[in-house]
Amino acid sequence: MADAKAPLVALRHIHKAFGGVQAVDDANVNLHPGEVVALLGHNGAGKSTLMKMLAGAYPIDAGEVLIRGEKAHIRSPADSQALGIETIYQTLALADNLDAVANLFLGRELLTPWRTLDDLRMDAEARKTFARLNKNFKNFRVPVRRLSGGQRQTVAISRALYFNARILIMDEPCAALGPEETRMVGELIKKLKAEGVGIFLISHDMQDVFSLSDRLAVMKNGAMVGTYNTADVTEDEVLGMIILGKRPEGKTMAEREHG
């Protein structure tokens, strides 16, 4: 039975090697409901590999994943999605030639009792889902290639939410977005937090990290340098962890990590 007080996700002693390269080495990190945890580190630090194991894209060599206190067996992306985990990739994985409604249900279309596409129900469900995140979103039947970056994020996040995601992995959600679109994505993330969704945020942008995350976890050479409350550390201290693998002096690591 799920433990209501347990983290949404607890990654415990996770290991992953590719050949002789230890990509992730004894990594531990928690994610709680309504929380954003930023994962930081240079390219190759292990953060994306760690998240791909949670998403079911890579098998875990050793360690365990707990979802709401229960041990989870994630062997495929379908296993991950069944646990309420969805990934919003930087590329968004949207079909540019299809409209927002078709993208919302892509690969998981709703059918009538006669096994035909239930276009009316999909349209109605899509409008409700988009409004939940962005009440000003109206471009339901426009090919998504014509949408702004912020609107495309709305579509991608709405797709995850419609299928009951409680845990989101967001990979560079504000990359290549202008200031207004970045603000829109920030608002989306705040709404998700208010609904109790937990978010792992992979980002190289310190402004995004400090404005959006509650805690940050820094990885270097596959290992976890440390996890801190974002408000407790400075940008220079975070850069010291990323570049040198050096924990900031006199700063206590986030207590939630040991829950």
C-alpha positions as CSV (number, residue, x, y, z in Angstrom):
1,M,0.0,0.0,0.0
2,A,1.3,3.4,-0.9
3,D,2.6,5.6,1.9
4,A,1.0,9.0,1.9
5,K,4.0,10.6,3.6
6,A,6.6,9.0,1.3
7,P,8.2,10.9,-1.6
8,L,6.5,10.7,-4.9
9,V,9.8,9.3,-6.2
10,A,12.8,8.0,-4.3
11,L,15.8,6.9,-6.4
12,R,18.0,4.8,-4.2
13,H,21.6,3.8,-4.9
14,I,21.1,3.8,-8.7
15,H,23.9,2.5,-10.9
16,K,24.3,2.4,-14.7
17,A,27.3,1.5,-16.8
18,F,27.8,1.5,-20.5
19,G,30.7,-0.9,-21.2
20,G,33.5,0.3,-18.9
21,V,32.0,3.7,-18.3
22,Q,30.1,4.3,-15.1
23,A,27.4,6.7,-16.3
24,V,25.6,6.8,-12.9
25,D,27.3,5.8,-9.7
26,D,25.3,5.3,-6.5
27,A,22.8,8.2,-7.1
28,N,20.2,9.1,-4.6
29,V,17.4,11.7,-5.0
30,N,13.9,12.3,-3.8
31,L,10.9,14.1,-5.4
32,H,7.9,15.2,-3.3
33,P,4.4,16.2,-4.4
34,G,4.2,19.8,-5.7
35,E,8.0,20.1,-5.8
36,V,10.5,21.0,-8.5
37,V,13.9,19.4,-8.2
38,A,16.5,20.7,-10.7
39,L,19.1,18.2,-11.9
40,L,22.3,19.9,-12.8
41,G,25.7,19.0,-14.2
42,H,27.9,19.2,-17.3
43,N,27.0,17.1,-20.4
44,G,27.9,13.5,-19.4
45,A,27.5,14.1,-15.7
46,G,24.8,11.5,-15.6
47,K,21.6,13.5,-15.0
48,S,19.9,12.5,-18.4
49,T,20.9,8.9,-17.9
50,L,19.4,8.9,-14.4
51,M,16.1,10.3,-15.8
52,K,16.1,7.9,-18.7
53,M,16.1,5.0,-16.3
54,L,13.2,6.5,-14.4
55,A,11.4,7.0,-17.8
56,G,12.1,3.3,-18.7
57,A,14.3,4.1,-21.7
58,Y,17.4,2.5,-20.0
59,P,17.4,-0.5,-17.7
60,I,18.7,0.0,-14.2
61,D,21.9,-2.0,-13.4
62,A,21.5,-1.8,-9.6
63,G,19.5,0.2,-7.0
64,E,15.8,0.7,-6.6
65,V,13.0,3.1,-7.5
66,L,10.3,3.7,-5.0
67,I,7.0,5.4,-6.1
68,R,5.0,6.7,-3.1
69,G,7.0,4.3,-0.9
70,E,6.4,1.2,-3.0
71,K,9.2,-0.5,-5.0
72,A,8.6,-0.1,-8.7
73,H,9.8,-2.3,-11.5
74,I,10.5,-0.1,-14.5
75,R,11.5,-2.1,-17.6
76,S,10.0,0.0,-20.4
77,P,8.5,3.4,-21.1
78,A,5.1,1.8,-20.8
79,D,5.9,0.7,-17.2
80,S,7.0,4.2,-16.4
81,Q,3.8,5.8,-17.9
82,A,1.7,3.3,-16.0
83,L,3.2,4.6,-12.8
84,G,2.2,8.2,-13.7
85,I,5.6,9.3,-15.0
86,E,5.8,11.3,-18.3
87,T,8.8,13.0,-20.0
88,I,8.6,16.3,-21.8
89,Y,11.7,16.3,-24.0
90,Q,13.4,19.5,-25.3
91,T,12.3,18.5,-28.8
92,L,8.7,18.0,-27.4
93,A,8.1,14.9,-29.7
94,L,5.1,16.6,-31.3
95,A,3.9,15.8,-34.8
96,D,4.3,19.2,-36.6
97,N,1.7,18.5,-39.3
98,L,-1.1,17.6,-36.8
99,D,-3.1,20.0,-34.7
100,A,-3.1,20.3,-30.9
101,V,-6.0,17.9,-30.4
102,A,-4.5,15.2,-32.6
103,N,-1.2,15.6,-30.7
104,L,-2.8,15.3,-27.3
105,F,-4.1,11.8,-28.2
106,L,-1.4,10.7,-30.6
107,G,-1.0,7.0,-30.2
108,R,-3.7,6.9,-27.5
109,E,-6.8,8.0,-29.5
110,L,-10.3,7.7,-28.0
111,L,-12.6,5.4,-29.9
112,T,-16.4,5.1,-30.2
113,P,-18.1,1.8,-29.4
114,W,-17.9,1.0,-33.1
115,R,-14.0,1.3,-32.9
116,T,-13.9,4.5,-35.0
117,L,-12.1,7.7,-33.9
118,D,-14.3,9.6,-31.4
119,D,-13.4,13.1,-32.7
120,L,-16.1,14.9,-30.8
121,R,-15.1,13.5,-27.4
122,M,-11.4,14.1,-28.2
123,D,-12.1,17.7,-29.1
124,A,-14.1,18.3,-25.9
125,E,-11.6,16.6,-23.7
126,A,-8.7,18.5,-25.3
127,R,-10.4,21.9,-24.8
128,K,-10.9,21.1,-21.1
129,T,-7.3,19.9,-20.6
130,F,-5.7,22.9,-22.4
131,A,-7.9,25.3,-20.4
132,R,-6.7,23.7,-17.2
133,L,-3.2,24.9,-18.0
134,N,-3.7,28.0,-20.1
135,K,-7.2,29.5,-20.4
136,N,-6.1,31.6,-23.3
137,F,-5.1,28.7,-25.5
138,K,-7.4,28.7,-28.5
139,N,-5.4,27.2,-31.4
140,F,-6.9,23.8,-31.1
141,R,-7.1,23.1,-34.9
142,V,-3.9,24.8,-36.0
143,P,-0.9,22.5,-37.0
144,V,1.5,22.7,-34.1
145,R,4.3,23.8,-36.4
146,R,2.5,27.2,-36.4
147,L,2.3,27.5,-32.6
148,S,4.8,29.4,-30.5
149,G,7.3,27.6,-28.3
150,G,5.2,28.3,-25.2
151,Q,2.0,27.0,-26.8
152,R,3.8,23.9,-27.9
153,Q,4.9,23.3,-24.3
154,T,1.2,23.7,-23.3
155,V,0.3,20.9,-25.8
156,A,3.1,18.6,-24.6
157,I,2.4,19.1,-20.9
158,S,-1.4,18.8,-21.4
159,R,-0.8,15.4,-23.1
160,A,1.1,14.2,-20.0
161,L,-1.6,15.6,-17.6
162,Y,-4.5,14.1,-19.6
163,F,-3.0,10.7,-19.1
164,N,-2.7,11.3,-15.3
165,A,1.0,12.0,-15.0
166,R,1.9,12.9,-11.4
167,I,5.6,12.9,-12.0
168,L,7.1,15.0,-14.9
169,I,10.6,14.9,-16.2
170,M,11.1,18.2,-18.1
171,D,14.3,18.4,-20.2
172,E,15.3,22.0,-20.9
173,P,11.7,23.3,-21.1
174,C,12.7,26.9,-21.7
175,A,15.5,26.3,-24.2
176,A,15.3,28.5,-27.3
177,L,12.3,30.3,-25.9
178,G,12.0,34.1,-25.7
179,P,11.3,36.0,-22.4
180,E,7.5,35.9,-22.8
181,E,7.4,32.2,-23.7
182,T,9.7,31.4,-20.8
183,R,7.4,33.3,-18.5
184,M,4.5,31.2,-19.8
185,V,6.3,28.0,-19.2
186,G,7.1,29.2,-15.7
187,E,3.4,29.8,-15.1
188,L,2.6,26.3,-16.4
189,I,5.1,24.8,-13.9
190,K,3.5,26.8,-11.0
191,K,0.1,25.5,-11.9
192,L,1.4,21.9,-12.0
193,K,3.0,22.4,-8.6
194,A,-0.3,23.7,-7.2
195,E,-1.9,20.5,-8.4
196,G,0.6,18.4,-6.5
197,V,2.6,17.3,-9.6
198,G,6.3,16.6,-8.9
199,I,8.8,17.8,-11.5
200,F,12.4,16.8,-12.2
201,L,13.8,19.7,-14.2
202,I,16.9,19.2,-16.3
203,S,18.4,22.6,-17.1
204,H,21.6,24.4,-17.9
205,D,20.0,27.8,-17.4
206,M,20.7,29.1,-13.9
207,Q,17.9,31.7,-14.1
208,D,15.4,28.9,-14.8
209,V,16.9,26.8,-12.0
210,F,16.7,29.6,-9.4
211,S,13.2,30.8,-10.4
212,L,11.5,27.5,-10.8
213,S,13.1,24.9,-8.5
214,D,12.6,24.2,-4.8
215,R,15.7,22.0,-4.5
216,L,18.6,21.3,-6.8
217,A,20.7,18.2,-7.2
218,V,24.2,18.4,-8.8
219,M,25.9,15.5,-10.5
220,K,29.5,15.1,-11.7
221,N,31.1,12.1,-13.3
222,G,28.0,10.0,-12.6
223,A,27.9,10.7,-8.9
224,M,25.7,13.0,-6.8
225,V,27.7,15.9,-5.5
226,G,24.9,17.0,-3.2
227,T,21.2,18.1,-3.0
228,Y,20.3,21.5,-1.5
229,N,17.4,23.8,-1.0
230,T,17.7,26.2,-3.9
231,A,17.1,29.2,-1.6
232,D,20.1,28.1,0.6
233,V,22.8,28.3,-2.1
234,T,24.2,30.9,-4.5
235,E,24.8,30.6,-8.2
236,D,28.6,30.6,-7.6
237,E,28.2,27.8,-5.1
238,V,26.2,25.8,-7.6
239,L,28.8,26.4,-10.3
240,G,31.5,25.2,-7.9
241,M,29.6,21.9,-7.5
242,I,29.1,21.5,-11.2
243,I,32.7,22.4,-12.3
244,L,34.7,21.2,-9.3
245,G,32.5,18.8,-7.6
246,K,32.9,20.9,-4.5
247,R,30.1,21.2,-1.9
248,P,29.6,24.7,-0.5
249,E,31.2,25.2,2.9
250,G,28.8,25.7,5.8
251,K,25.7,24.7,3.9
252,T,23.5,21.9,5.0
253,M,22.2,19.5,2.4
254,A,18.4,19.3,2.0
255,E,17.0,17.2,4.8
256,R,14.3,15.9,2.6
257,E,16.9,13.9,0.8
258,H,17.2,11.5,3.7
259,G,13.5,10.8,4.0
